[in-house]
Amino acid sequence: MNLKWLLNRLTHERRKLATVGVLASAGVALLIAGPLLLAGIINQVFAGSISTTLPDGLTNAQAVAQLRAEGRDSYADVVQGAGAVPGAGIDFDVVWQLLAVLVTVYVIGAAVNWLQARTVNNMTQQAMNRLRTDIETHIHRMPVAFFDTSTRGSMLTKVSSDIDNVSSVFSPLFIKLPGAVLTLVALLVVMPVISWQLTLVVLASIPVILVAGVLMAQRARPHFEDQWQATENLTSRVDESYAQLHTLRVYGAEERARSEFEEITADLARASRTAQSYAGSILPVLQSITAFSYLTVAIVGALQVLSGTLTVGQVQAFVSFSRMFSQPLNDLTAMMSQLQSGLVSLGRIRALLNEPTEDAPAVDETVSTTFGRHSFPPEIDFEKVRFGYRRSSQGDEEMVDVIQDLTLHVPSGATVAIVGPTGAGKTTLTNLLLRLYDPSSGSIKVDGDPIESKPRVAVRGQAAIVTQDRWLFTGTIADNIAFGHPGATRADIEAAARDSHVQQFVDTLPDGYDTIIGHDGASLSEGQMQLITIARAMVGHPRILVLDEATSAVDSRTELLIQRALETLQQRTTSIVVAHRLSTIRDADIIAVVEDGVVTEQGTHAELLETQGRYSIMYKSQFE
Ligand SMILES: Nc1ncnc2c1ncn2[C@@H]1O[C@H](COP(=O)(O)OP(=O)(O)OP(=O)(O)O)[C@@H](O)[C@H]1O
């Protein structure tokens, strides 16, 4: 099934496939021509040699008759079979000519095989490239919820190691397969022409070889599955350990990490060893079967030469043919076990590609990508929104409601602060607004349009998000600011940098906006990184702004700069602000207290303090 799927993907390359077919046919024709030419040379030399032992001047028939009359029937059979002309000797002109043709055939054959291997290699590499691209595209279209239950290690293994494995297993197979199949078919035609008895001897070994191959492959398969699962676990472990290196060191947990690592590598080694031992043990078995087949061919062939049915050259050619026959058969059978490893990887990749996707990122031109009156920040309505994350517990999946029939109105251009205890569902609300998840019931409307009916890219295209997770990538400051907005000009970038106070520290850097910052903003301070992500949000001229704990622990001067930058952004947008530190949201137009997935109170800071409810308790606990 998986193999058929892979072959279907290769059929994109029709021209290359046709070239491989032509080259493989030519290669096989040349391969078979070799032993036939060699048989001709041996027959010339053999007939020439025995012709000197016969009386000169006789024809072959006369010499044979004379030998029979002398009672030397066996020798007569050999002379007749060889077609020796008495006294003729070896015709070296013919021998040299045949040798020259033979060498030419071998040289052209080698060139054709090289060309075929190169074409197949290019073809499989291109197919793997396409597969990688398809996976990457697919991953970006998969719902965020999928990644909640899968580890990064699992994704990394599929995108890199599994594809490499498919490539390294199938590439040699596809190089050998066309030539092998054509060789087997051609030999099944040529061999019976020389001797059907010897052909039967060779054919008798096929079922034995196939049964041995299938048995070994079946046994190897579950161990390859274990091997790839262990590889995935190992990648996840490395990913986790390196990401948490500081915490590991501080808690002195290196020993524990090391012993867990050793356990996983031991699992991996065990599974690989067993899988490879099955895959490796098939070859000696096949070699024994083949050796027995050669021996039988040689004995039966010798008897046929003695009976004059075959010439020495023909037997020699047949022995070569039987070797040519068993070689690809053995190669393919030996590959059957290794193939299991490739099929396991292919199955894992296919399972990923079969995961359902969200709507396509490309926006249909007929679908409007904007909401309501475009020149104003939109109003946002959460209407009886209900939502639960899928959680897996001991293999079972269950839905636990996090947001329950939540209703909230955010007027155009307003700033709404969402506050509440930890785990209340504040971040979840912003995730729903950005359509990272969809509600199980109810609706979120932007300017009256339900966002569920709009393409996700349209929803996200109007929004910007600034969180504590200040993701920066290795590149220039300008590139980091323009991230997600490829059309942004240098003037746009600099304007955003000015408004977000990034310019102040960029001006102190020798390379200014072209300063390369390392992965995750290495070489910048926390506050500077935060300011860059605010500039990034500004470049897109968003209409909706989501701030999730955007101001974290920085010095009070930097915090002031961040506050000012965010205020500039908030003036142009409808903003949803998730905050723990209530000092940062005192001026919000509406403060909504969310508890257990519902809004329990809402109003301005002053109103809520006056009602003496939950907010007032939270506020007082922070400031009094
Ligand atoms: N991806 C997820 N998969 C499963 N459950 C999740 C996921 N994200 C959050 N949750 C759960 O949903 C609930 C609400 O989480 P959410 O992050 O919205 O809370 P919060 O109010 O923002 O909390 P905090 O103030 O601590 O950030 C929590 O119980 C959390 O464990």
The ligand as an SDF file (V2000), in Angstrom:
LIG
                    3D

 31 33  0  0  0  0  0  0  0  0999 V2000
   -3.1680   23.2690   24.3860 N   0  0  0  0  0  0  0  0  0  0  0  0
   -3.8680   22.8540   25.4300 C   0  0  0  0  0  0  0  0  0  0  0  0
   -4.2830   21.5660   25.5100 N   0  0  0  0  0  0  0  0  0  0  0  0
   -5.0140   21.1450   26.5620 C   0  0  0  0  0  0  0  0  0  0  0  0
   -5.3680   21.9320   27.5980 N   0  0  0  0  0  0  0  0  0  0  0  0
   -4.9730   23.2240   27.5780 C   0  0  0  0  0  0  0  0  0  0  0  0
   -4.1950   23.7440   26.4890 C   0  0  0  0  0  0  0  0  0  0  0  0
   -3.9660   25.0530   26.7460 N   0  0  0  0  0  0  0  0  0  0  0  0
   -4.5640   25.3340   27.9260 C   0  0  0  0  0  0  0  0  0  0  0  0
   -5.1540   24.2440   28.4140 N   0  0  0  0  0  0  0  0  0  0  0  0
   -5.9190   24.1730   29.6540 C   0  0  0  0  0  0  0  0  0  0  0  0
   -7.0200   25.0610   29.5540 O   0  0  0  0  0  0  0  0  0  0  0  0
   -7.2240   25.7740   30.7430 C   0  0  0  0  0  0  0  0  0  0  0  0
   -7.1980   27.2630   30.4550 C   0  0  0  0  0  0  0  0  0  0  0  0
   -5.8980   27.5970   30.0190 O   0  0  0  0  0  0  0  0  0  0  0  0
   -5.4920   29.0810   29.6290 P   0  0  0  0  0  0  0  0  0  0  0  0
   -4.0890   29.0720   29.1910 O   0  0  0  0  0  0  0  0  0  0  0  0
   -6.5120   29.6730   28.7450 O   0  0  0  0  0  0  0  0  0  0  0  0
   -5.6200   29.7830   31.0590 O   0  0  0  0  0  0  0  0  0  0  0  0
   -5.1710   31.2180   31.5070 P   0  0  0  0  0  0  0  0  0  0  0  0
   -6.3580   31.8060   32.1740 O   0  0  0  0  0  0  0  0  0  0  0  0
   -4.5900   31.9850   30.3630 O   0  0  0  0  0  0  0  0  0  0  0  0
   -4.0800   30.8490   32.5650 O   0  0  0  0  0  0  0  0  0  0  0  0
   -2.7500   31.6410   32.9870 P   0  0  0  0  0  0  0  0  0  0  0  0
   -3.1870   32.8770   33.6480 O   0  0  0  0  0  0  0  0  0  0  0  0
   -2.0760   30.7160   33.9480 O   0  0  0  0  0  0  0  0  0  0  0  0
   -1.9640   31.8990   31.7510 O   0  0  0  0  0  0  0  0  0  0  0  0
   -6.1460   25.3210   31.7120 C   0  0  0  0  0  0  0  0  0  0  0  0
   -6.7250   24.3640   32.5730 O   0  0  0  0  0  0  0  0  0  0  0  0
   -5.1090   24.6560   30.8420 C   0  0  0  0  0  0  0  0  0  0  0  0
   -4.5410   23.5640   31.5120 O   0  0  0  0  0  0  0  0  0  0  0  0
  1  2  1  0
  2  3  1  0
  2  7  2  0
  3  4  2  0
  4  5  1  0
  5  6  2  0
  6  7  1  0
  6 10  1  0
  7  8  1  0
  8  9  2  0
  9 10  1  0
 10 11  1  0
 11 12  1  0
 11 30  1  0
 12 13  1  0
 13 14  1  0
 13 28  1  0
 14 15  1  0
 15 16  1  0
 16 17  2  0
 16 18  1  0
 16 19  1  0
 19 20  1  0
 20 21  2  0
 20 22  1  0
 20 23  1  0
 23 24  1  0
 24 25  2  0
 24 26  1  0
 24 27  1  0
 28 29  1  0
 28 30  1  0
 30 31  1  0
M  END
$$$$
